[in-house]
């Protein structure tokens, strides 16, 4: 069983380490900040003890998992690792520097993976002398609980390395989808309208945050409304991903960030982690009640939903991923109640096209352009799923 190296001891790095160690691997976690590394060690031990206390692991298993994880302060300890997963700050320059250094440490057969959620894997791989062994392995937070993993080959990646990585991650009990190396991959691309269109509805004064959240959860069946979810993720994190995707898509208006979210991030109103975001999380705080008008709720739900469907259809049209992987990614990566392509079939693809064309006619913004695939399928009477 190969040894796994993890770079970065934040919540994602330690979460991935827990997954690999639970599967029986020896895992080395490296961080260039000893204090952060120490806190990660204490935190992971506390997490495993809590799982044991709750009966989700027996005490012996928890100790064995922790015993397979080593916290190291030098990347030279990665010498005999078979897979390295980098989970550090989303900064291309920093990642390229780390990957360049790694090649002087590990053996020629070691796979080098980045956990980036939105940066170009090809650009990261370009820092290496052997770029064919570099790929993306994108886990979702918290890694031990979230089943989905996106694997992203760069244009340079050798197909055999992709196969090896997929089999390994699947052996850890994960559901793997393959995504083209484009901004946001599957989930962080297709999910953008869930936030962006909700913010647009808010900024236009059509409804307040509570009403929009109610429409998506109460009528749409989504687990969290967009504003509750942005507060959970963190407005700083969510805004940065949106901005990164927007820039990476050459400022396509479909991914345009909202000033509302930017101002909250600038104010430090980041959501749950700071006690205030769109909602106030202080003890005894009074938050707004939704307007449960079913007609208004359906208008909100349909507008956001057709934008999500349009994005999913375009991802399929541009071969970002397969039909099956797109629907699987959205139901398991962000817990959508249905796959968006299957949902399009239920609504009716002609109806989706009509709704998108209606929005385009109203706003005359390229943001609302209908995917060519939806338009072709509507004209031919086809469905995504038979």
C-alpha positions as CSV (number, residue, x, y, z in Angstrom):
1,X,0.0,0.0,0.0
2,X,1.5,3.3,-1.1
3,X,2.4,6.1,1.3
4,X,0.5,9.3,0.9
5,X,1.9,12.8,1.3
6,X,-0.3,15.8,2.1
7,X,0.8,19.4,1.8
8,X,-1.2,21.8,3.9
9,X,-2.6,21.1,7.4
10,X,-5.8,23.1,7.2
11,X,-9.2,21.5,7.4
12,X,-9.0,20.1,3.9
13,X,-5.5,18.7,4.2
14,X,-6.2,17.0,7.5
15,X,-9.6,15.8,6.2
16,X,-7.9,14.1,3.2
17,X,-5.3,12.6,5.5
18,X,-8.0,11.1,7.7
19,X,-9.7,9.6,4.6
20,X,-6.4,8.0,3.4
21,X,-5.4,6.8,6.8
22,X,-8.8,5.3,7.4
23,X,-8.3,3.3,4.2
24,X,-5.0,1.9,5.7
25,X,-2.4,4.2,4.2
26,X,0.5,5.7,6.0
27,X,0.1,9.5,5.6
28,X,2.5,12.3,6.0
29,X,1.2,15.8,6.5
30,X,3.6,18.7,5.8
31,X,3.1,22.4,6.7
32,X,5.7,25.1,6.7
33,X,4.1,26.6,9.8
34,X,4.9,24.5,12.9
35,X,2.2,26.1,15.0
36,X,-0.4,25.4,12.4
37,X,0.8,21.8,12.1
38,X,0.6,21.4,15.9
39,X,-3.0,22.7,15.9
40,X,-3.9,20.3,13.1
41,X,-2.5,17.4,15.0
42,X,-4.5,18.3,18.1
43,X,-7.6,18.9,16.0
44,X,-7.4,15.6,14.2
45,X,-6.9,13.7,17.4
46,X,-9.9,15.4,18.9
47,X,-12.0,14.6,15.8
48,X,-11.1,10.9,16.0
49,X,-11.8,10.8,19.7
50,X,-15.2,12.4,19.2
51,X,-16.0,9.8,16.6
52,X,-15.0,7.1,19.0
53,X,-17.1,8.7,21.8
54,X,-20.2,8.7,19.5
55,X,-19.7,5.1,18.6
56,X,-18.9,5.8,14.9
57,X,-15.4,4.3,15.4
58,X,-14.2,1.9,18.1
59,X,-11.4,3.2,20.2
60,X,-8.9,0.8,18.8
61,X,-9.7,1.8,15.2
62,X,-9.5,5.6,16.0
63,X,-6.0,5.1,17.6
64,X,-4.9,3.0,14.6
65,X,-6.0,5.7,12.1
66,X,-4.2,8.4,14.1
67,X,-1.1,6.2,14.4
68,X,-0.8,6.0,10.6
69,X,-0.6,9.8,10.3
70,X,2.7,11.6,10.7
71,X,3.1,15.4,11.0
72,X,6.3,16.5,9.4
73,X,8.1,19.8,9.1
74,X,10.2,19.0,6.0
75,X,9.1,18.0,2.5
76,X,12.2,15.8,2.3
77,X,10.2,13.2,4.3
78,X,8.1,12.7,1.2
79,X,10.9,10.8,-0.6
80,X,9.1,7.4,-0.7
81,X,5.5,8.6,-1.2
82,X,3.6,7.3,-4.1
83,X,1.0,10.1,-4.2
84,X,1.3,13.7,-3.0
85,X,-1.9,15.8,-2.7
86,X,-1.4,19.6,-2.3
87,X,-4.1,21.4,-0.3
88,X,-2.8,24.9,0.3
89,X,-3.8,28.5,-0.5
90,X,-5.5,29.1,-3.9
91,X,-2.6,31.0,-5.4
92,X,-1.2,29.8,-8.7
93,X,2.3,31.2,-8.0
94,X,2.6,29.5,-4.6
95,X,1.3,26.2,-6.0
96,X,3.7,26.2,-8.9
97,X,6.6,26.9,-6.6
98,X,5.6,24.0,-4.4
99,X,5.3,21.5,-7.3
100,X,8.6,22.6,-8.7
101,X,10.3,21.8,-5.3
102,X,8.5,18.4,-5.0
103,X,10.2,17.0,-8.1
104,X,13.5,17.3,-6.4
105,X,12.2,15.2,-3.5
106,X,9.9,12.4,-4.8
107,X,10.6,9.4,-7.1
108,X,9.7,9.4,-10.8
109,X,6.7,7.2,-10.3
110,X,5.0,9.4,-7.7
111,X,1.8,11.1,-8.8
112,X,1.5,14.8,-7.9
113,X,-2.0,16.1,-7.4
114,X,-3.5,19.5,-6.6
115,X,-6.7,19.9,-4.6
116,X,-7.4,23.2,-6.3
117,X,-11.1,24.1,-6.7
118,X,-10.8,26.5,-9.6
119,X,-7.2,27.1,-10.8
120,X,-5.7,25.7,-14.1
121,X,-4.2,22.2,-13.5
122,X,-2.2,22.7,-16.7
123,X,-0.6,25.8,-15.4
124,X,0.4,24.1,-12.1
125,X,1.8,21.1,-14.1
126,X,3.9,23.4,-16.2
127,X,6.1,24.1,-13.2
128,X,7.3,20.4,-13.3
129,X,9.9,18.6,-15.4
130,X,7.5,15.7,-15.6
131,X,4.1,17.4,-16.1
132,X,2.5,14.1,-17.3
133,X,2.3,12.9,-13.6
134,X,0.4,16.0,-12.4
135,X,-3.4,16.0,-12.2
136,X,-6.2,17.5,-10.1
137,X,-7.9,15.5,-7.3
138,X,-10.6,17.9,-5.9
139,X,-12.2,16.8,-2.6
140,X,-15.2,18.6,-1.1
141,X,-15.3,19.8,2.5
142,X,-15.5,18.0,4.9
143,X,-13.5,15.4,3.0
144,X,-14.3,12.5,5.4
145,X,-18.0,13.0,4.9
146,X,-18.4,14.2,1.3
147,X,-18.4,11.3,-1.1
148,X,-17.7,13.2,-4.3
149,X,-14.2,13.7,-5.7
150,X,-13.5,15.4,-9.1
151,X,-10.4,14.1,-10.9
152,X,-9.1,16.6,-13.5
153,X,-6.4,15.6,-16.0
154,X,-4.3,18.5,-17.4
155,X,-3.6,18.5,-21.1
156,X,-0.1,17.1,-20.2
157,X,-1.4,14.3,-17.9
158,X,-0.7,10.7,-18.8
159,X,-3.9,8.6,-19.1
160,X,-2.3,5.8,-17.0
161,X,-1.8,8.2,-14.1
162,X,-5.5,9.2,-14.3
163,X,-6.5,5.6,-14.2
164,X,-4.2,4.9,-11.2
165,X,-5.5,7.9,-9.3
166,X,-9.1,7.1,-10.0
167,X,-8.8,3.5,-8.8
168,X,-7.0,4.6,-5.7
169,X,-9.6,7.3,-4.7
170,X,-12.4,4.9,-5.4
171,X,-10.8,2.4,-3.1
172,X,-11.2,5.0,-0.4
173,X,-15.0,4.8,-0.8
174,X,-15.3,7.9,-2.9
175,X,-17.5,8.6,-5.9
176,X,-15.2,9.8,-8.7
177,X,-16.2,12.0,-11.6
178,X,-13.9,13.1,-14.4
179,X,-13.8,16.8,-15.4
180,X,-12.1,18.8,-18.1
181,X,-9.5,21.3,-16.9
182,X,-11.7,24.3,-17.3
183,X,-12.5,27.0,-14.6
184,X,-14.5,25.6,-11.7
185,X,-14.5,22.0,-13.2
186,X,-18.0,20.6,-12.7
187,X,-19.4,21.7,-9.4
188,X,-17.9,25.1,-8.9
189,X,-18.9,26.0,-12.5
190,X,-22.4,24.6,-12.7
191,X,-23.4,25.9,-9.2
192,X,-22.5,29.5,-9.8
193,X,-26.1,30.6,-10.8
194,X,-27.4,29.2,-7.5
195,X,-25.5,32.1,-5.8
196,X,-25.3,34.6,-8.6
197,X,-29.0,34.6,-9.7
198,X,-30.2,34.6,-6.1
199,X,-28.1,37.7,-5.5
200,X,-29.5,39.3,-8.7
201,X,-33.0,38.6,-7.5
202,X,-32.1,40.2,-4.2
203,X,-30.5,43.3,-5.7
204,X,-33.4,43.9,-8.0
205,X,-35.7,43.9,-5.0
206,X,-37.9,41.1,-6.2
207,X,-37.6,39.3,-2.8
208,X,-35.5,39.4,0.4
209,X,-33.0,36.7,1.5
210,X,-35.4,34.8,3.6
211,X,-38.0,34.5,0.8
212,X,-35.4,33.4,-1.8
213,X,-34.1,30.8,0.6
214,X,-37.6,29.6,1.3
215,X,-38.4,29.3,-2.4
216,X,-35.4,27.1,-3.0
217,X,-35.8,24.9,0.0
218,X,-39.5,24.9,0.6
219,X,-40.5,24.6,-3.0
220,X,-37.4,23.4,-4.7
221,X,-36.3,20.8,-2.2
222,X,-32.7,22.2,-1.9
223,X,-31.1,21.3,1.4
224,X,-29.9,24.9,2.0
225,X,-31.1,28.2,0.5
226,X,-28.4,30.2,-1.4
227,X,-27.9,32.8,1.3
228,X,-27.8,30.2,4.1
229,X,-25.3,28.3,2.0
230,X,-23.1,31.3,1.3
231,X,-23.0,32.1,5.0
232,X,-22.1,28.5,5.7
233,X,-19.3,28.5,3.1
234,X,-18.1,32.0,4.0
235,X,-18.7,35.0,1.9
236,X,-15.0,35.6,1.5
237,X,-14.5,32.1,0.1
238,X,-17.6,32.0,-2.1
239,X,-16.9,35.5,-3.5
240,X,-13.3,34.6,-4.3
241,X,-14.4,31.5,-6.2
242,X,-16.9,33.5,-8.2
243,X,-14.4,36.2,-9.0
244,X,-11.8,33.6,-10.0
245,X,-14.2,31.8,-12.3
246,X,-15.4,35.1,-13.8
247,X,-11.9,36.2,-14.6
248,X,-10.9,32.8,-15.9
249,X,-13.9,32.8,-18.3
250,X,-12.7,36.1,-19.8
251,X,-15.3,38.0,-17.9
252,X,-18.3,36.1,-19.2
253,X,-21.3,37.9,-17.7
254,X,-22.8,34.6,-16.6
255,X,-20.3,34.4,-13.8
256,X,-20.3,38.1,-12.9
257,X,-19.8,38.6,-9.1
258,X,-22.3,40.7,-7.1
259,X,-21.4,43.9,-5.3
260,X,-23.7,42.8,-2.4
261,X,-21.5,39.9,-1.6
262,X,-18.3,41.8,-2.2
263,X,-19.3,44.4,0.3
264,X,-20.2,41.8,3.0
265,X,-16.8,40.2,2.5
266,X,-15.1,43.6,2.8
267,X,-17.0,44.4,5.9
268,X,-15.9,41.1,7.5
269,X,-19.5,39.8,7.5
270,X,-18.4,36.4,6.3
271,X,-21.3,34.3,7.7
272,X,-21.4,31.7,10.4
273,X,-17.7,31.9,11.2
274,X,-17.9,35.6,12.1
275,X,-21.4,35.5,13.6
276,X,-22.9,37.7,10.8
277,X,-23.4,37.5,7.1
278,X,-26.7,37.7,5.3
279,X,-28.2,36.5,8.5
280,X,-27.3,37.4,12.1
281,X,-26.1,34.4,14.1
282,X,-25.8,36.2,17.5
283,X,-27.8,34.6,20.3
284,X,-31.3,35.9,20.3
285,X,-30.9,37.7,17.0
286,X,-34.2,38.3,15.0
287,X,-33.9,37.3,11.4
288,X,-36.5,38.1,8.7
289,X,-39.4,35.8,8.0
290,X,-40.0,34.7,4.4
291,X,-43.0,35.8,2.3
292,X,-44.4,32.4,1.6
293,X,-46.4,33.6,-1.4
294,X,-46.4,30.5,-3.6
295,X,-46.7,32.5,-6.9
296,X,-43.6,34.6,-6.0
297,X,-41.8,31.5,-4.8
298,X,-42.3,29.7,-8.1
299,X,-41.0,32.8,-10.0
300,X,-37.8,32.7,-7.9
301,X,-37.4,29.0,-8.1
302,X,-37.9,28.8,-11.8
303,X,-35.6,31.6,-12.6
304,X,-32.7,30.2,-10.6
305,X,-33.4,26.6,-11.6
306,X,-33.4,27.3,-15.4
307,X,-30.1,29.2,-15.0
308,X,-28.6,26.1,-13.2
309,X,-29.9,23.8,-15.9
310,X,-28.5,26.1,-18.6
311,X,-25.1,25.9,-17.0
312,X,-25.2,22.1,-16.7
313,X,-26.3,21.8,-20.3
314,X,-23.5,24.1,-21.5
315,X,-21.0,22.0,-19.5
316,X,-22.2,18.9,-21.4
317,X,-22.2,20.8,-24.7
318,X,-18.6,21.8,-24.2
319,X,-17.6,18.3,-23.0
320,X,-16.5,19.4,-19.5
321,X,-17.9,16.1,-18.3
322,X,-20.4,13.4,-19.2
323,X,-24.1,13.6,-18.6
324,X,-23.9,11.0,-15.9
325,X,-21.0,12.7,-14.1
326,X,-22.6,16.1,-14.3
327,X,-25.8,14.9,-12.6
328,X,-23.8,12.8,-10.1
329,X,-21.5,15.7,-9.2
330,X,-24.4,18.1,-8.4
331,X,-26.4,15.6,-6.3
332,X,-23.4,14.4,-4.3
333,X,-21.0,17.4,-4.4
334,X,-23.6,20.0,-3.4
335,X,-26.5,17.8,-2.4
336,X,-29.0,19.1,-5.1
337,X,-32.3,17.2,-4.8
338,X,-32.1,16.1,-8.4
339,X,-29.6,16.0,-11.2
340,X,-30.0,19.2,-13.2
341,X,-30.2,17.4,-16.6
342,X,-32.8,15.0,-15.4
343,X,-34.7,18.0,-13.9
344,X,-34.6,19.7,-17.3
345,X,-36.4,16.6,-18.7
346,X,-39.0,16.8,-16.0
347,X,-39.7,20.5,-16.6
348,X,-39.5,20.1,-20.4
349,X,-36.5,21.3,-22.4
350,X,-38.7,23.6,-24.6
351,X,-40.0,25.2,-21.4
352,X,-36.5,25.8,-20.2
353,X,-35.6,27.4,-23.5
354,X,-38.7,29.6,-23.3
355,X,-37.9,30.7,-19.8
356,X,-34.3,31.6,-20.7
357,X,-35.4,33.4,-23.9
358,X,-37.9,35.4,-21.8
359,X,-35.1,36.5,-19.4
360,X,-32.9,37.4,-22.3
361,X,-35.7,39.4,-24.0
362,X,-36.3,41.3,-20.7
363,X,-32.7,42.1,-19.8
364,X,-30.8,41.9,-23.2
365,X,-27.8,40.6,-21.3
366,X,-25.6,37.8,-22.6
367,X,-25.8,36.4,-19.0
368,X,-29.2,34.9,-20.1
369,X,-28.2,33.4,-23.4
370,X,-29.6,29.9,-23.9
371,X,-27.1,27.0,-24.3
372,X,-27.0,25.9,-28.0
373,X,-27.5,22.3,-26.7
374,X,-30.8,23.1,-25.0
375,X,-32.0,24.9,-28.1
376,X,-31.1,22.0,-30.4
377,X,-32.7,19.4,-28.2
378,X,-35.9,21.4,-27.9
379,X,-36.1,21.7,-31.7
380,X,-35.5,18.0,-32.1
381,X,-37.7,16.9,-29.2
382,X,-34.9,15.1,-27.4
383,X,-34.3,14.5,-23.7
384,X,-31.1,14.1,-21.7
385,X,-32.3,10.9,-20.1
386,X,-34.6,8.4,-21.8
